[in-house]
Amino acid sequence: MPSGEGTVTTVAIGTDSDLDTLGALSRAGGGVVLPFVPGQRLSEAAFGVLGATYGSSLSDVRVELPPGLSEVAPNQLDSIVAGGEELVVARMAGDSVSGSVVLRGKVGGKDFEQRYPLQLTARSERGNTFVPRLFAAAKIADLERETGAEARKQAVELSQRFDVASRFTSLLVLESPAMFKAFGLDNSRALPDWSGEEDVSAVSSKGDRDVADDEAPESEAELADSAGQGAFGLGSAGGHVPKSAANMPPMPAATSKPEAAPRASKPKPAPKMDPADPWGSRSPFEEKPVERWRPPPRRMIPMRRVFERTGTVVTDRLVPKAATPEKIAEADRDVQADGNRRASVKQLYTLLALSGNFDRARGVADQWSDKDPLDPEALTARADLLAEDGQRDRAVRLLGSVIDVRPDDVAGQKRLARLFRWSGRPEQGCRFSLAIAQIKNTDPKLLAEAVSCARQTGVSWMAERMLDSVDARTKTSAEALAKKADTDDKLSGDFRVEANWSGGNADLDLALLHPDGHRVSWLGAPTRSIITATDVTSTSREGLALRGAKAGEYVVEVVRASGSGPVSGTVTVSVAGTKKQIPFTLDGQRRTLGVVTIGFKSRLVPVRGWGWR
């Protein structure tokens, strides 16, 4: 909105309003955000909008703080409607600050300035322990408007240090202490609790600007209702709005000349409430609307929103909602229009794999690989299709080609090391651990894994040689980690699939089709989730689990790797507290059993440290 040509005022209706979006719109348009809450009369909201749009707001707001105050937040102030307030926080460099707070802006297109003498002394009263969190919340709000890794890093640091949730840390409330350790995050609480019961120590200051006689409020009540003879207090500021600048122009439909705003009279006692008409029935366009009854103030409890994982298992639907025939047809048209576009080919393959149409998916994967034979994702897709046919050895050999293309791929090397260990070939798996540890020879964790497996597979001389080739600090860390290495593989995570079966002397593999189109099994998958598996070569049982599974729909299936004849059994699916048993009979090569949906639901809980017990 070009300056001087108008303003954009937004109205937040209901608790589901996106205040960030509304605030950005009004901030760019030089307007304000106004609330419209349940119980508020429509006329009151309308008058508020008119008051904000007809020149009675302080726009282009700028605040200058005296020396000794830094890291001011917010760094850009929104327009302040008449009678409104703005919270400004800053850090003190010493034990005291003396000077003036200068508030500048425009009211009705005219320059406005107000000065507030300020004398602050640092104190340690327990009632003021909320102030650091107040500063952190305002600073985080500024950082969340910025883009870039540095702003995100600073927001996370402030969130952890001051126990204030942010967009980047709101999910941390769901994690266990083990997850905090896994991600290298500190979950300790450094700040004292604040109950809100203790007295708060504060200072206030009135503006030093003289008010003309015809503009001076006649009472303290008028002073409180005005925009500013106002006061400057702990984190708040206001400015007097002269009537000459704030007079509201006539409504667009009016034909008479604008008149000066009438002098505000002393507030009259609220009229008695009529039980039959508690909210009043007078027209909103009357000059003096009746004051409605308001409930006494209540103590508000600050809340925060937490997210909890949810899981459902269905067997009457075997195809994810994302792989509808319409979406597959659309992806097919994109490939026909431009077969050289990698993203289109990959999308079509993903949808075909999720829908279970592996015959067509195989042709698309071959087309993908023909275009770029060294594409690691194309090689992985072909390996997944081989595993779907029960050709595990060929699938593993093709996964080895991914390492040939990207020898420094830590996740790919670990995948092969893990699958060989699970299949009873730890010596072959250890070769991949040794290789990646030599490439990444400064990583003590990778070195510890290589040392541990080398000692267990009878090549301890290799472990000692690798330890001697690194610096003393890395060697010490690696040796300590190697002693704690746990090779007792067991299922880990809240998403588990466990199968028991009999008949046909068959070796069955459990598999999950990931929302991104990957095939997740004990052979691994290119996913950030942690995969664990047990009894992968057994002819009677197998287990597969995911820790940190991505939200979305997963297809559960069983695939015959060896044996023949009918097989009967039961698959038990456990996800986010939900458990379901699925009986099955397998006569052919593979069978789809159901769809698992993982999602999140939110709820409000009291903020820790605000007197909540």
N, C-alpha and C positions, 0 to 999 in steps of 0.2 A: 504494500500500500504506500504510494508516494506520500512523503511528508506534507502535511497541510491539506491534503485532498480528502481526508476522512479517516475513520478509525474502524477497527474490527473488534467488536465486543462479543464474547462467547458466554453462553449460559450452560452451566453443568446441571443436567436434569437427572437426578437419581444417583445411587451409589455406584452404578456401573459406568458412569461417565469417565472417559479417558482424559484425566486432567493434564497429562503431559502434552497430548495433542492440542487440547483446547488452549493450554497456556502458550504453546508455540505459535498458534494462530493469532491470539490476541497480542502477544509480545511483538510479533512482526508487524501487526497492524496498528500498534500504538494504543491498543485498548486494554481491557481488563477481563478477567474471568469472574463471573457472578454465579453464586449458587442458587439453585431452585430446589428446595428440599421439601419432603412431605410435611404437610401442615401449614406451609406458607401460602398466603393468599395470592392469587394470580395478580391482583392489583399491586401488591407489594413488589412482586418480581418485576412487573412492568415499570413501576416508578423507579426501581433500581436501575433498569436498563436505560430509561430516559435520562436519569441523572448521570449515568456514566458516559452517555453518548453526546450530551449537549453541553460539553465544555466544563463540567465541574470536577474533572479528574486532573490529577497532577501527572503530566506526561514528561517524557525525556528526563526521567528522574536520575539525578546524580548525587552521590553522597561523598563528601570529603571528610576523612577522619583525621584527628590530630596525630602528630608523630608518636611512635611507640605502638601503634596498632597496624598489623599487617595481615596478609592472607584473608582479605575481606571476602565474604560470601553473603549473598550471591554477587557474582562479578558484574551482572547486568540486572538492574532493577526494573520491574514491570511498572506500568502506570498504576497510580494509587487513586482509587475512587474517593470522593469526599466522605469523610468519616471512617475511611479504611486505615490500614496500617501495613507496614512492611518490616519484616524481621531481618536485621543485618547483624552478622557475627564477624568477629575478628579476633586475632591473637595478640595478647600483650607481650611486649618484649621485656618489660621490667616489672617492678612491683607497683608502679603507679603511672597514671597517664593524666596529663592536664592539657587543656586546649579547648577547641570548639569543633563541634560537628556542624558542617555546612550542608544544607539540603538545597538543591537547585532543581529547577524544572520549568515547565510551562503550564499555566492554568488559563484555559480559554484563549490560547494563542499568545498570551503575554508571559514575559519572564517572571519567575518567582524565585525568591531566595529567603531562607530562614536559617538563623544560627542558634545553636544550642550550646551554652557553656557546659563543659564536661570536666569532672574531677573524679577519677576512678582510682581506687586502691585495691590491690589484690587481697582477697580474704579466703579463709579456708573453712567457712561454715559448712556443715554437712548438708544443709538445705540447698546449697548451690552446686552439688555434685552432678546435677543434670546438665550443666553448662557445657562441659567438654563434648557430650553426646550431641547437644544442640549444634555446636560448631561442626562436628563431623557430618551430621545429617545434611546441613546446608552445603558444605564443601563437596560431599558426595553427589548431591543433586546437580551441582555445577559440572562435575567431572562426567556424569552420565550423559550430559548433553554434548560432550566432545567425542570425537572418534579417534581411534588409535590405541595402540597397545599400552602406551605410557599412562594415558588417562585411566584406563581400566586397571592397570597395576596400582596406581595411587588410590583408586576407589577401594580396591580390595584391601590394601594396607590400612586405610582409615577404618574400614568396616571391621576388620579383625582387632585393631587396636582399641577402638572405642565401643565395640559391641553394638554396632548399628548396622542393620541389614541394608543391602544394596541390590541392584539388579543382578550383579555378578556373584553375589554371595547368598542370595535368598534361599537357595537349595541346600546350603550347608547344614541347615537345621535338621535335615533328614538323615545325615550320615552318622555312622557309628564312629567311635574313637579310632577303630582300625582304618576306616576310610580317610579320616583326617591325617593319619600317619602315612597312608599310601600316597596321598597327594601332596605331602610335605607342608601341611597347614597346621597352624597353632590354634588350638581350641580353648586355650586358657583365657580366664577373665581377669583383666588387670585393674579395672575401675571398680570403685566401691558401689554398692547398691544404693539406690535413691528411692525412698518410700513415698516422698511427697508430703510427709507429715511434718517434717522439720521446717522451721521458718527460713525464708529466703532473704538474703541480704542484697539490697538493690539500691540504686540511686536514680534520680529522675531530674529532668531539667526542662524548663519552659523556654520557648523561643524568645530571643531578644528583640524581635521586630515589633515596632510600635503599631498598634491597630487604631485606625481612625475612629472618631467618635461614632460616626454613622455605621460603622462596621463592628463595633465592639460588642461582644456578647453581654447580655444583661445579667447572667447568673452563671454559677458553676455548672449547672446542668447544660446550659447552652454551650459553655466552653467545652464540655465533654462531647457534645454532639457535633461541634464544628469540626472542620477538617484540620484545624491546626493551631490555633493558638496552642492547642494540643500540648504534647509533652514528649520529651525524649527519655526513654527508660532503657532498661536492660534489654538490648537487642531490638528495640522498636523506635520508630520515628514517625512524625507526622508534620504537616505544615499547614498554616492557616490559609484558607482559600478566600480571597477577597470577594465580596459580593459583586463588585464591579466586573470581575473576570469570570465569575461563576454563574451569572444570571442565565437562566435557561431561555433560549430563543423560543418563539412561538411554534406550536405544532404546524406541520406542513399545510394542514387544511385551514389554518386560521387566516383571517383577513385583516384583523386589527393589528395595530402596531404593538411591538413587544413592550411590556411594562417592567419596571424594576421589580426584582424579587421582594416580596414583603418582608418586613423585619420579623425575625423569629421570636415568637412570644414564649413566655415561661411555660414549661410543661404543666398541663393540668392533670389532676388525679384521673386515673383510668376509670372509665365508667363501670358500673356494676354489671356483672355478667348475667345475661338472661339464660336460665337453664334450658329454655326451649330453643334458644338461638345463640349458642355459646360463641360462635365465630363471627357473629354480626351479619346483617343482611343489607347493609347500606351499599349504595352503588360505588364502585371503585373510582368513579369520576367526580365524586363529591369533593369539596374543597378540603375537608378535614375528616378523613376516614376514621371510624371508631377503632380504638386500640383493641386488638384481640387479646384474650387471656393467654398468658404464657406460663408453662409449668416452672416450678422452682428449679434452679440450676442443680445439676447432678454431677457427681464426681466421675469424670471420664477415665476409663482405663485404656491406655495405649495398647493397640493390638498389632500383630504382625501376621502376615499370611505365610503359611507353610504348605508344602506340597508332599503328598504321600502317594506312593506307587499303588496302582490298582491292577488287577489281572482277572481276565475271564477266559474260559475255555469253552468252545462250541464244537460240536461234531456234526451238526446239520448243515454246515457251510464249510466247503473245503477250498475255496478260493478267496484271497483277500479282496476287500472292496476296491483297492487301488488297481487291481488287474481286471477291470471290466472289459467286455468285448468292445465297447465304444472307445475306451482309451487305447486298447491294442490296435484297433482300426486306425485311430488317429496317428499313433506312432508309426504304423505301417505306411501311411501316406507320407509322413515326413521322410522316411527312409527312401521311398520311391522317388520323392521330389529331389532329394540330395543324398545319394548313397555314400558320398565321401565324408559326410559330417559324422564324426565319431560319436558325439553326444546323442544323435538320433539313433544310431545303430545300437549303442549301449542301452538306451531307454527301451527300445523294442525287445532286446534280449531279456532285460530285467522283467518286463511285464509278461513275456512268454514263459519265463522260468517260474514266476510266482503263480501263474495260472495252471502250471503242470503240463504245458504243451512243449515237452522237451524235444520232440522231433523237429518242430519249426525252430526252436531255440538253437538246436545244433546247427542248422543251416545258417542262421544269423551269426553265430559264433565263428563259423568257418569264414563267412564273408568279412567279419571283423578282423580275424587273424590274417586273411589274405591281404587286406589293406596294410596291415602293420604286423608282420610276424613276430616282432620283438616287443609288442605291447604287453606289459606284465598283466594287466587286467584281462586281456583277451586270452592269454595263456591260463590264467586262473579260471576263467569261464569254461574253457575246454576241459580243464581238470575236473571241475564240478560236474560236468556232463558225463565224464567217464565214471566218476564215483556214483552217479545216479544209475548207471548200468551195472554197478557192482564190480567194475574193473579198478580195484583200489591200487594195485601195483602200477598200472599205467598212469593213474591219476597222480600218484606220488612222484613218478618219474617226470611227469610234465611240470609238477610244482618245483622240481629241482631246476627246471629251465628258467623259472623266475629268478632264482639265485644267480644263474649264469648271466642274466640280463642286468640284475642289480645286486652285485656281490656285497655291497655295504648295507643291504636291507636287513636291519636288525630283527624286525618283526618276522620277515620271511625265514631267516636263519633259525630263529627260536621256534617257529612253527614246525619246521622239519625236525629239529632236535627233539621236540616234545612228542611228535607223532611216532618217531622211531622208538623212543623210550616207552611209550604206552603200548606199542605193538610187540615189546619184548626184545628189541634190538638196541640196547643202550649204547653199545660200542659205536654203532653207526651214527646214532644221534649225537654222541659226544663230539664227533668230527665237526659238526656244524657249530657247536658251542666253542670249540677250540679256534675255528676259523674266524668267527665274529669277534672273539676276544683279542685275537692278534690284530685285526683291523682297527678295533676300538680299544687300543691298549691303555687308554687313560681312564676307562670306566671300571671302577673297582667292582661293581655289581656283576658286570659281564665276565670279568676276570674270575670272580669267585665262583660263578656257575661253571666255567671251564675247568677250574682247579678241582672243584668238587667231583665233577663227572670223570675227570681224568684219573683221579685217585681211586674211584670206585670201579673203573673199567680196566685197571692194571697198567696204566701209562702214567704213573706218578712222576716219572722222570720228566715228562712233558710239562706237568704242572710246575715242578720246581724250576725248570728252565724259563717258563713264562713269568714266574714270580721274580726271578733274578733280573729279568729284562726291563722292569719298570722301576720307578722311583720308590724311595722308602715309604712315603706316605701312602701311595696307592697300594703297595705291597701289604702294609699293615692292615689297611681297610679290607682288602680282598681276603686276607687270611682270616680275619674276624668274621666276615660274612660267610666264608666257606664252612666254618665250623658250625654255623647256625643253619646251613642249607638243609631244607626238608624235601626229600625226594619221595616221600610217602604221598603219592597222588591220591586225592580224594575230591569229591564233588564240593564246589564252593559257589555260592550265589543263591538268590531267591527264585531263580527260574531253573527248574530241574525237570528232566525227563528221564524216567527209569523204566526199563522194560524187562519182563521175564517171559520166557516162551519155552516151548517143547515141540519136538517133532522134526523130522527131516534132517537131523544132525546139521542144522543150518547155523551159519554165523550171520547174524543180522546187524545192520548198522542203523543207529538212530540219527536222524538229520532234521535240521530246522532250516526252512527257507526264510532268510533274513528280509526285513522290509526293503533293504537296498538291493535285493536280488542275489546275495551271496548264499552259498550252501554252507551251513554251519554243522560240522560233525567233529569226530575226534581227529579228522585230518586237518582241522583248523579252518580259519576263514580270515579275510582281511577286514576285521572289525576291531573296534576299540574295547569291546567287552572281553572279559577274561573267560577263556574256555577251559573247562576241566572235564575229564572223562575217565571212566573206570570200566574194566572188563571188556576191552575193545575187541578182543579176539575170542571171547567166550561163545559157546554154542547154546547158552541158556539165559544169559542176562547181559545187560549193558546199561551204563549211566552216562548222561550228558548234562552239563550245567553251564549257565551263563551268569557272570557277575557283572552288574552294571549294564544290563541289557537296555538297548535303545527302545523308546516308546514306539509302538506300531503293532502291526499284525504279523505273526510268525506262523508258518505252515509246518505242522508236525507230520513226519513220515517215517516209515521203516523200509529199508532196502536190503535185499538179499545179497550178501557178498560171497557165500559159498553154500553148498548143500542143495538138496532138491526135495520135492514133495511138499505137502501142506504143513504149515506151521501155525500154531495157535498160542496166543499169549495175551498179556495185559500190559498196557503202557500207562504209567502213573505220571500225570503232569502236575507240578506244584509251581505256583507263581503268585507272589505277593500275598501270601496267606490263603490263596484259593487252591484246592486240591481236587483232582478229578481222575478217575480211572476209566480207561478206554480199552475194552476188549477188542481183539482183532484176530483175523485169520488171513494168512498170506499164502496164496497159491502161485502167484507169479513172481515178478522181479521186485516190485515196489508197491506200496500202498500208502495213500494219504489218510491220516486219521482225524485231523481237525485243525482248527485255527485258534491260536492263542493271541489275545489282545492285551497289550501292556499300555497303561496310560497313567495319568496323574490327576489327582483331585486336590483341591485346595481347601483350607479351613483357617479360621482366625484363632490365634492363641495370644494370651497376654504377653507383652514384651517383658523379657527378663530384666530385673533390676528396677521395675517401677512399682514396687510395693506388692508385687504378686507373690503369693505364698501357695 
